[in-house]
Structure formats: structure tokens, C-alpha cells
């Protein structure tokens, strides 16, 4: 079996972001710093307290990963979006509200022409979230 997981990159805010996502989705968060792997925090190395890898496994079984982008490895950027979808409207609306807190709602959750409810927001860490709540199938 193969599994596809979103992996987000941050410019020094990975720990704060991943703790925020743990508060939103619940579950277990594991964080490994560059220092845990022997980084001394030299001039061209990642800071010892920077996040080398973080993994959040939610109570519902989905996984979100993230890390700080080390110096010289380019800037963390937005080259994608994270999508949440399903038929559990109350849970999905709750996630949307928490993700939008401190961020920006770009599309409020509303009924769409395809029959579902859909909304989009950018969280306080610059990650774009798409939330789709399935409508009743006819």
C-alpha cells in the first residue's frame, strides 16, 4: 500500500505551525530538530532548534508533515494547497474556522454550483486550505 501525505515547509515557524495544526486536528505530534541530528548551528547550518521533521498523525488517521527550510535550500513557498473533504459537515466547518483564525478567509463556506459546500482560507502561516463538504447525492 502507498500513502500520500502533505509535507509543508516553513521559514523558521515549523514548530509553531505544527503545534497549531495539532490544536486544530488533534492527534500526536512528533518533532525532530536539526540539533537532535547533530547540527551545531554554524554559519551555514540550520539552527539547532529548527525543525528537521515534524509529523502529526490525527485521531482520524490522516498525517501532516512539515519542516523548516534550512539556509541555502531556498525559500519556503506556496506551490500547492491542502484539501480537506468529506461528508462530516460539522467537523469540516470546525476545522475551517480554526484554520482561518488569525489568517484570511478567501472563499467563505457556501453551497456551490456542483452541489457541495466549499470554502478556502489561508492560515496564519501562509498555507492555503480548501474545504469541501459533500452534498447529498441525487
FENKAUR-V261389 format. One record per pair of residues at least 12 apart in sequence whose C-alpha atoms are under 6 Angstrom apart, sorted by the first residue. I is the first residue (numbers start at 0). J is the second residue. Records with the same first field share a line. If there is no record, write none. Layout:
I=J + J
This chain:
5=63
6=64 + 65
7=65
8=65 + 66 + 67 + 75
9=67 + 68 + 75
10=67 + 68 + 75
11=67
13=66 + 67
25=57
26=56 + 57 + 58
27=55 + 56
28=54 + 55
29=53 + 54
30=53
31=50 + 51 + 52
32=48 + 49 + 50 + 51
33=47 + 49 + 51
34=47 + 48
45=69
50=66 + 67
51=66
52=65 + 66
53=65
80=127 + 128
81=128
82=128 + 129 + 130
83=130
84=130 + 131 + 132
85=132 + 133
86=132 + 133
88=132
98=122
99=120 + 122
101=123
102=121 + 122 + 123
103=120 + 121
104=120
105=119 + 120
106=118 + 119
114=134
115=132 + 133 + 134
116=131 + 132
117=130 + 131
118=130
